Amino acid sequence: MTSTMRPKAAPTPTRRVVLPVVAACLALVACNPPQGGGTQGGIKRISIATGGTGGVYYPYGGGIAKIISENIAGVEATAEATAASVDNLKFLRDGRSDIAFSMADTVEDAALARGPFTEFGKVPSRTLAVLYSNYLHLATVANTGISTIADLKGKVVSTGAPGSGTEILAFRTLEASGLDPKSDVTTQALGASQSVDALKDGKVHAFFFTGGLPTAAVLDLTHSPGITAKLIASDAAIPKMREKYGESMYYPVVIPKAVYSLSEDVTVVGVANLLVVSESMTDELAYNITRLLFEKQAELIAIHPQARDLSLATAVVGSPVPFHPGAIRYYTEKNAWRP
């Protein structure tokens, strides 16, 4: 099934770095990083392309690597830090990764060979689950005078690391808000943690980052002594974005003030996050990975609370590409599949 309902640009893939996620995952990342699917000594090694260490993909992916390695006989999984969505899908097609986190809009671009995939070509991925909603964080500090997206004109703004879904969504949001990313703002291509450091040092006036709640790098900013951090609403851009990219790709979501100790709730652009695999993954492996996402959900929540958002009701809606037959088998067994 291909569903567009929502749940409740790098020219060459950059080098991936394997880093520890949590103490329980150290054994999984201490060895040499796998280069995609392969079998060594009777053990099938699979690679999970995640994101930067300051976001949600990385710890969530580390948790998934842990439950796969501990519960699927003969399989060892490794979570790898990457530039996120765009690069993850490129790694997937090249066989350098076997599982990838990505935003729904980036998955659609890859399937259609558009945007950052125009020259790279189509990426025929298959979805295992729609995991949770990504929230567009547009962060600044009080002394910049920025209160709306329009106030970014003439400012220095980080729009996310090259090869990230943040970069795509930041540009689309700026354009939908009447700003030309190439002429109205001075852009810097920084990851989440690097963006926070640059904002603290006064090297940028604001930064974009798409992630779940809470995003570690944004927590670092909002809890830094002597800094009054602000998140800027972006929901006003959604109507224009829907006109161009479809009615169901982007939707409003609310960042509750308690998450980052803000003075008020902030409504922002939301987009679904997917866990996707190569269409060549065996049905049995895809089935077992999907099964573990639910059977071991408590373990994943202990690693990152965003895993609470996974449910049978929402996992099967919001994907712009087909689901893997192995995942469909699991959802059918649970009476959750909607043909």
N, C-alpha and C positions, 0 to 999 in steps of 0.2 A: 504494500500500500504506500502510496505517496500522498502525504497530507500537508496542507499548508495552514492547518489550524494551529493556534499557539497554545502552549501549556500555561496552568495557573502559574606592501607590494614589493616583494623582493625578487630580483632577477634570478638569483641563484640561492638555493637553500643555504642558510648560514650554518656554521658548525654547531653541533649540539653538545651540551655539557651535562654529564651525569653528576648530580649532587645528592647528598642525603636528604630525605624528606622528614622522617621522624626516626627515632632510635630503632623502632621495630623494623624499619625498612633498610637499615644500613647494610645488611647482608645482601640485599638485592641490588644495591648500587655500587658496592665496593669493587666488584669484578669489572673486567673490561667491558665497555658498553657494547651490546649486540648491534649488528648492522642489519636489522630487520629479521624476518623469519629465517630459521635455519635450525639444524639439529647437530648438536655436538655431544659425543659420548652418550647418545641415547636420550639426551634432554633437548626438548624443543625450546629454543630461546626466542621470546617475542619482546618487541620494543614498543613502549607507549610514549608517543609524542605529546607533551603537555604544554607548558608555557613557561613564563619567567617565574623565578622563585618568590616574587612579591605578590603573585596572584593566587587564584583558587585552583586552576588547572593542575599545577605542580603537586601540591599536597594531595589533592583528590586522586590524581594519577598514581601517586606513590601508594595510596591506600589500595587502589585497584590492582597494582602490581603485587602487593603483599597478599591479597586474598587469592589471586590467581596462582601464585607460586606455592601457597600453602594448601590449596584445595583441588588443583587439577594435576593429577599424576603425570609426571614426565614433562611438565611445562614450567619454565622459569621466566618470569616477566620482569622487566626493568623500566622504571619511569625515567624519562629524560627531559631536562630543561631545554626549551626551545624558544623561538620568537613567537610561538603560538600559531593561531589558526591557518594563515596562508602557508607558512613553511611546513606545518604539520601535514597538510594535504599533499604538498609536493613530496615530502618524505614518504608518504603512504604510497603514492603512485610509483615512486622510484624503488620501492621495496626496502627502504632504509628504516621504516617503521611499520608496525603491523596494526596498531590501534592509534587513533588520533582524537584529540579533543578539538572541536572547532565550532564556531558560531554558524547558525543556520544560513545567514546571508553569504558567508564565505563558502560554505558547502555548495550553495546554489551557483555562485560564480564559477567554482571549480568544475561543476558538472556541465556548465554551459560554455566553458573556456572563455570567460569574459573577465574584464577588469584585470587583476594581477595575473590571471591565467591565460590571457589572450595569446601570448607567445609560448607559454609553457604547454598549453594544451589541456584537454579534458582530464578530470580525475574521476573515475567511475567508482565512487565510494558507496558503501552500504551502511545503514544506520543500525546500531544495536539498541540505543535508547536516547530519548530526549531527556536530558539530566535535570536542567534547571534554567532559569532565566538569567541572562547577563544584564547588568545594570550599567548604563553609561555614566561613569563618574567624570564630571568636569570640575576639577578642584582648583582653588586659588586661595589666596590669603587676604585678609581684610584690607591691607594697605595698597592693594592694586587698583581699587575702585571698580572692580569687575562684579557686576550683579546679574548680567544677562549675557547670552551668547553674542549679541550685537556689540557689547562692550569689548569683545576680543579684537575688534578692528584696530590695526596698528600695533598690536601686542605680539610678544614672543610666546608661542604656544607649543608645547610638546604634544604631538598627535599620535604617539605610540611608536613602538619599535618597528623597523622595516620587517615585513613579513608577518605582521600581526593583524588580527581582526579589528583591533582598536584603530589602526590606521585607516582602514576602510570606513568604519563607522564614524570616526571623527570627521573625515572629509565629507561624507554624505550629510552629516548633521550641520556642518558649517554651510554647505551649499544650500540646504533646505532652509537655513536661517538667513539667507541673502548675502553670505560672505564667500568670496573667492579664496580658497585655501592657498592659491599660488600668488595672490597679490594683496589681499586684505590683511593677512597675518604673516608673521615670520615663523615658519614651522621648524621644530626640532624633532628628530626621530629618536625618542628615548623610551626605554621600558619603564615599567611602573616605579621600581625602586630608584632608578636613575632620575626619573621625573620629579620624584619627591625631593631628592637631594638638590636638584637644580632649582626647584621652587624655593626651598629653604635658603639657598645661596643667592637668590635674586637673579638667577640666570634665565629663568623663564617667568612669565606672569601667571601662567595657568597650564594645566595639563589634562589630557583626556586619558581615561583608562576604562576598558570594559571588563567587568568581572562580577563575580558573585558577592554575597554578603556574609561576613565582612571580607574585604580585600586587605591583606596584611600591610601593604605599602601605604594605603590610605589611612589605616589605623595609626601607623607610625606618624603620619603627618598630623592627624587630628589630635594626637596625644603628645605632641612635641611641646615642651615648656616654652612659653613666650611667643607662641604662634597662634593666631586666631584663624583657623582654617574655615573655608566655606566650600560647599558644593552648589553648583549652579544648575537650576532646572533646565531641562532640554525638551520637555514634552511638546512645546509649541512647534517644534520642527516635524513632528510625526505626520500631520496631514500631507505636507509636501513630499515626505519620504514615501508615504503610502501611494501617492499618485504615481511616483516613478518606479517603485519596487514592489508594489502589490499591497493589497489591503491587510494581509495577515502577517507580513514579515516583521514589522515593527509595531510595538504597542506600549502604552504607558505603564510604568511600574513605579512604586514608591519606595524610596530609601527612608526607612523610619529613623527619626532623629536619634533614637537610643543606640543605634548601631555604631555611630561614630561620635556620639556625644555632641550632636549639633543642636542649634536653637529651634529648628523646625524640620518637619518632614520635607523631603524634596522629591518631586515627580520628574522622572527622567525617561529616556528612550530605553526600551527593553527589547531583547532578541533572544531566541532560544539557543541553548548550548546542546550540542550533539556529541555522542560517542560513536565514532564511525570506524569502519574497518575496510580492508580491501575486499572486493567482490570475490576474490580467490580464496579467502579464508574458508576452511572447511565448516560444514553445517554443524558438526559436533562441537568444535571449539567455540564457534559463535554462540551456540546454545548454552554451553557451560559458562561462558563469561557473562552472558545476560542473566542466567540463573543466579550466579554469585552476587551480582549487583543487588539483588533483592534479598537473598538468603543471608548475606553477610552485611546488610545495610547498617546494622548497629556498629560494626567495626569501622565502616567508612565514616559514619557520623562522628565517631570518637576522634577521627583524624581531622575532619573538617565538617562543621555543622551544615554546610550547604548540601550535603548528601541527604539531609532530611527531606528535601524537595522532591526526591525521586519517588514516584508512585506508579502503579500499574495503569492508573487512569491517564496520567500525563505523559508517560514514557513513550506512548504509541502515537502521539500527535505533535505536529510541528516540524516534521522532516521534509525538506524539499527533494530528497532522493529516496529511492525505495529502501525498505528495511531488508536486512539480511534474512534469508530463509531460516537460518538457525534461530535468530531472534523471534521470528514469527512463530516458529514451533513452540517456543517457551510461552509467549503471550497467548497463544491459542490454548495451551494446556491450562492456563490461568483464567480463561474466559475473558481476556482483556483485549484480544485482537479485534479490530474493526475493519473488515475487508472493504 
